Amino acid sequence: MRPLTDEETKTMFEKLSKYIGENIKLLIDRPDGTYCFRLHNDRVYYMSEKILKLATNISRDKLVSVGTCFGKFTKTQKFRLHITALDFLAPYAKFKVWVKPGSEQSFLYGNHIMKSGLGRITENTAQYQGVVVYSMADVPLGFGVAAKTTQECRKVDPMSIVVFHQADIGEYIRSEDTLT
């Protein structure tokens, strides 16, 4: 387990800023202590400094995971967020989308969100902006990328895609053997 390089940190923070903007600093300087990001087996883990000090007693080859997995770096050094980061991204999300109850299941099966399933959307959401997807009861379901702006969503036909699927809480069941 090692700290992220400057290039890795820049790549990861650019991806996180698509979803939570300047609130990244709130992830690191929290009232309950200082938190950090560490890289282990191409996966980025988020943990407190206390847990980090305890984890140094375990050898790298024996360590499976520590903290919360935020995502992984692909072979081409692109950062890909995992659904396990949702609990930390949802409270700080700048742009949100609420899904109607009938479309929740479709989204949780890995499908994009259509206009007909869109309940509400945050004002001034730009195209290709990262959004956190909520149920109408304000339960975070996953995250995605806005396919249309807020203004375009009002005029578009009901069967067009408004949010591209990125990750959802259904992945815990669909991909339980690969999530660490």
Buried (B, 14 or more C-beta within 10 A) or exposed (E): BEEBEEEBBEBBBEBBBBBBEEBBEBBEEEEEEEBBBBBBEEBBBBBBEEBBEEBEEEEEEEBEBBBBBBBBBEEEEEBEBBBBBBEBBBEBBBBBBBBBEEBBEBBBEEBBBBBEBBBEBBEEBEEEBBBBBBBEEEEBBBBBBBBBBBEBBEEBEEEBBBBEBBBBBBBEEEEEEEEE
